[in-house]
Amino acid sequence: MAAKGILVVGSLNMDQVVRVPHLPRMGETLLGGDSLKFEPGGKGANQAVAMARLGAPVMMAGRVGHDTFGERLLSAVENEGIDTKLIVKDKQEASGAAFIFLSREGDNAIVVAAGANMRVGNDEDQYQRIIDALPTVQTLVLQLEIPLDTVTRLIEAAHELEVSVVLNLAPAQSLPREVLRKLSVLVVNETEASHLSGQQVKTVEDARIVATVLHDYGIATVVITLGERGAILVTHDTDNQSRCIYQTAPKVQPVDTTAAGDCFVGALTVALNEGQSAEDALRFAAYASALKVTRFGAQSGLPNREDVLASLNSGH
């Protein structure tokens, strides 16, 4: 039987990208290397597009403004075959925007103006329609570029309906342990893991320790992404014993790291949704995100399934 679909509730932003010789320091003015580029993005939309390109049936809920950016953002996800009936055109706020400085090495610095994203689920009509959609999907995927109250309410609702919940705790915010215990999968990077646990994550061994600590909170599966060093996953085995898996990252030449984490979350979710083992899902996600960093653009650089499978088969 085919896996049921995935519902992503999250942000849609218009990324405004400029290349710089290096990331700016406090008080520094830089001349960008080329013209300003406008690229559809937002953590929610990026993850939804990543999943759709990897072959999953995806529905997305979010909000855009009644503006040119909103039209383009909506078209971008529709063109990927994503069900957009739960995306609302907000009459009060402009579409979200992200301002991205991209260095020659592919590193970035990002500032987000949330706009309409901060009204996702705030009106009862949209919230109720999201709740009504939950029983039709296998997995709910959330991030934190939308109201925290909406996120916590949806985690509670999905848990009651026995729908798996994947939370990408980005940007980092604190959530009560009683909410975290209702997650199926928590995905964080080093910074977010440090924020949530109160312990620094600087090495792979740090990540092993902190992932185990977070798993002991009662979270079924915890993943800490480590960029070019790969990722750590802690879950329980058939005997309900804690099990730690480390996956290295393929060596690649970075072009643009924007949305690499979103690609990872999308790929991991698709693989788990299909019933792949934790080891295989983690490897699939690592290879997918490594491919992403070799390509420019948040959504435009996301790989399709054929490319990821080819990379997996070749081992690089």
C-alpha atoms as one frame of an Amber mdcrd trajectory, in Angstrom:
protein
   0.000   0.000   0.000   1.319   3.458  -0.917   2.175   5.829   1.913  -0.389
   8.487   2.760   0.561  12.063   2.053   2.410  14.726   4.001   0.969  18.021
   5.269   3.428  20.895   5.658   2.280  23.889   7.700   4.828  26.643   7.401
   6.279  29.753   5.846   6.533  31.083   2.309   9.106  33.848   1.749  10.505
  35.636  -1.234  14.279  35.299  -0.915  16.197  38.394  -2.018  19.723  37.175
  -2.621  22.919  39.152  -3.193  26.391  37.673  -3.553  29.087  39.269  -1.381
  32.873  38.788  -1.114  32.362  37.836   2.539  29.573  38.043   5.088  29.348
  41.669   6.319  30.748  42.668   9.686  29.077  45.123  12.062  29.001  48.594
  10.461  30.491  47.363   7.172  29.110  48.309   3.748  29.817  45.892   0.901
  29.384  46.055  -2.843  27.580  42.948  -4.068  29.175  40.963  -6.859  26.122
  40.878  -9.129  22.473  41.894  -9.379  19.861  41.168  -6.729  18.062  37.862
  -7.374  14.541  36.974  -6.286  14.029  33.296  -5.440  10.974  31.586  -3.859
  11.808  30.300  -0.393  10.601  30.035   3.203  11.291  26.987   5.383   7.811
  25.565   4.975   7.680  25.975   1.208  11.267  24.758   0.773  10.514  21.574
   2.685   7.259  21.024   0.802   9.012  21.425  -2.569  11.850  19.126  -1.471
   9.328  16.400  -0.582   7.362  16.818  -3.804  10.513  16.531  -5.931  11.433
  13.381  -4.032   8.124  11.792  -5.007   5.816  12.333  -2.018   2.201  13.564
  -2.238   2.298  16.909  -0.419  -0.269  19.410   0.834   0.797  22.801   2.214
  -0.874  25.307   4.542   0.446  28.851   4.892  -0.240  32.493   4.097   0.954
  34.952   1.479   0.030  38.592   0.876  -2.151  40.068  -1.860   0.960  41.180
  -3.732   3.322  40.241  -6.557   5.526  38.189  -4.252   2.482  36.264  -3.032
   1.442  35.343  -6.560   4.927  34.110  -7.410   5.307  32.160  -4.172   1.966
  30.444  -4.690   2.763  29.602  -8.304   6.143  28.144  -7.312   4.596  25.512
  -5.039   1.640  24.841  -7.355   4.064  24.144 -10.201   5.593  21.341  -8.106
   2.244  19.550  -7.919   1.685  20.529  -4.274  -1.910  20.844  -3.057  -2.254
  24.533  -2.109  -5.901  24.745  -1.062  -4.853  25.510   2.531  -2.658  28.481
   1.526  -4.502  31.724   2.252  -4.035  35.114   0.569  -3.891  37.478   3.530
  -5.603  40.853   3.149  -3.782  42.550   6.033  -0.109  41.619   5.688   2.457
  41.565   2.895   4.122  38.325   1.863   7.112  37.212   3.899  10.582  38.081
   2.648  14.102  36.917   3.440  17.233  38.965   2.829  20.155  36.672   2.076
  23.867  37.515   1.829  25.667  34.713  -0.018  29.460  34.459   0.213  31.838
  33.079  -2.418  32.237  29.939  -0.283  28.477  29.315  -0.327  27.890  30.393
   3.293  25.031  32.733   4.059  23.556  35.182   6.540  19.769  35.589   6.524
  17.273  38.066   7.975  13.555  37.280   7.658  10.629  39.731   7.582   7.788
  37.348   8.479   4.817  39.321   7.095   1.762  37.122   6.500   3.555  34.056
   7.887   2.916  35.331  11.419  -0.830  34.935  10.848  -0.804  31.244   9.844
  -3.547  29.508  11.807  -4.492  32.670  13.694  -7.942  32.820  12.135 -10.213
  29.954  13.107 -11.328  29.270   9.525  -7.811  28.394   8.305  -6.967  26.566
  11.527 -10.097  24.419  11.337  -9.442  23.547   7.709  -5.943  22.406   8.680
  -7.395  20.273  11.487  -9.904  18.766   9.043  -7.031  17.818   6.706  -4.963
  16.057   9.387  -6.786  12.681   9.289  -6.116  12.455   5.531  -2.306  12.478
   5.894   0.334  10.261   7.466   2.743  12.983   8.596   2.552  16.622   9.690
   5.693  18.735   9.178   6.231  21.992  11.089   8.917  24.664  11.530   9.035
  27.857  13.623   8.661  30.655  11.047   4.926  30.715  11.885   3.204  31.502
  15.230   4.427  29.268  18.049   0.864  28.929  19.344  -0.235  27.474  15.995
   2.665  25.006  16.084   1.896  23.779  19.617  -1.845  23.470  18.939  -1.206
  21.441  15.798   1.263  19.145  17.575  -1.407  18.422  20.198  -4.105  17.823
  17.565  -1.922  15.544  15.413  -0.839  13.545  18.468  -4.474  12.909  19.394
  -5.198  11.756  15.841  -2.077   9.517  15.811  -0.572  11.463  12.916   3.243
  11.496  12.954   4.747  14.926  13.648   8.118  16.092  12.328   9.306  19.375
  13.855  12.253  21.335  12.522  12.991  23.599  15.498  14.174  26.480  13.303
  14.690  29.263  14.063  15.515  28.134  17.590  12.817  28.631  20.219  11.997
  26.867  23.462   9.111  24.420  23.730   7.836  22.656  26.881   8.886  19.035
  27.295   5.256  17.926  27.401   4.913  19.256  23.838   8.247  17.822  22.651
   7.240  14.350  23.905   4.411  14.321  21.352   6.802  14.583  18.398   7.701
  11.635  16.211  10.865  13.315  14.906  12.759  16.413  16.048  15.345  17.852
  13.640  17.776  20.524  14.861  21.176  21.870  13.869  24.029  22.489  16.317
  22.767  25.937  17.346  19.184  24.796  17.849  20.271  21.677  19.747  22.416
  23.819  22.068  19.525  26.236  22.647  17.057  23.475  23.460  19.341  21.360
  25.671  21.461  24.067  27.307  24.585  22.113  26.277  27.045  23.204  23.603
  27.252  21.172  20.400  30.632  21.724  18.743  31.756  18.191  17.863  30.225
  14.945  16.646  30.626  13.521  20.158  28.802  16.560  21.601  25.988  15.846
  19.146  25.793  12.205  20.256  25.481  13.265  23.890  22.930  16.035  23.297
  20.820  13.944  20.913  20.650  11.253  23.601  19.677  13.842  26.213  16.880
  15.139  23.978  15.752  11.598  23.206  15.531  11.010  26.957  13.024  13.894
  27.118  10.635  11.399  25.539  11.081  12.384  21.878  10.873   9.231  19.741
  13.565  10.223  17.225  16.072  13.083  17.482  18.282  14.217  14.602  21.097
  16.758  14.873  22.482  17.998  11.561  26.171  18.915  11.495  26.653  20.468
   8.058  29.664  19.052   6.241  30.271  16.643   9.149  26.991  14.808   8.526
  24.238  14.066  11.041  23.443  12.130  14.228  20.166  10.273  14.785  19.052
   8.788  18.100  15.983   6.570  18.287  14.858   3.384  20.027  15.283  -0.164
  18.752  12.804  -3.043  18.894  13.735  -3.639  22.550  13.043   0.035  23.306
  16.738   0.668  23.914  18.332   3.929  22.790  20.267   3.576  19.516  22.609
   6.178  17.982  23.383   6.349  14.251  26.034   8.571  12.672  25.962   9.418
   8.958  28.832  11.222   7.272  28.155  13.810   4.579  29.398  13.335   1.008
  32.258  15.660   0.081  31.036  18.359  -2.306  32.048  21.815  -3.523  29.553
  24.258  -1.930  27.793  26.767  -4.152  24.840  27.813  -1.977  23.986  26.370
   1.440  20.581  28.095   1.521  17.813  25.507   2.172  20.263  22.631   2.689
  18.672  22.008   6.082  15.198  22.188   4.548  16.246  19.663   1.917  17.505
  17.369   4.681  14.206  17.602   6.584  12.217  16.972   3.414  14.258  13.964
   2.369  14.283  12.431   5.863  10.501  12.825   6.127   9.862  11.269   2.719
  12.081   8.285   3.498  10.510   7.672   6.920   7.032   8.159   5.451   7.843
   5.378   2.982   8.854   3.044   5.797  12.609   3.154   5.212  14.817   2.239
   8.171  16.331   4.995  10.284  19.779   4.254   8.785  18.539   4.397   5.202
  16.433   7.504   5.820  19.381   9.336   7.399  21.663   8.404   4.497  19.044
   9.472   1.933  18.697  12.849   3.684  22.459  13.394   3.898  22.951  12.743
   0.194  19.978  14.899  -0.801  21.178  17.902   1.225  24.733  17.489  -0.077
  23.383  17.727  -3.636  21.468  20.874  -2.688  24.561  22.803  -1.597  26.082
  22.296  -5.060  23.240  24.300  -6.635  22.133  27.935  -6.425  18.770  28.948
  -5.005  16.559  27.725  -2.184  13.807  25.953  -4.105  15.414  26.098  -7.544
  18.427  24.161  -6.225  16.493  21.315  -4.614  17.273  17.909  -6.217  14.805
  15.402  -7.634  14.614  11.765  -6.597  16.510  10.429  -9.613  19.497  12.669
  -8.846  19.572  11.625  -5.186  19.351   7.923  -6.024  22.129   8.303  -8.586
  24.315   9.990  -5.980  23.541   7.260  -3.434  24.374   4.533  -5.918  27.662
   6.158  -6.868  28.589   6.768  -3.234  29.295  10.486  -3.751
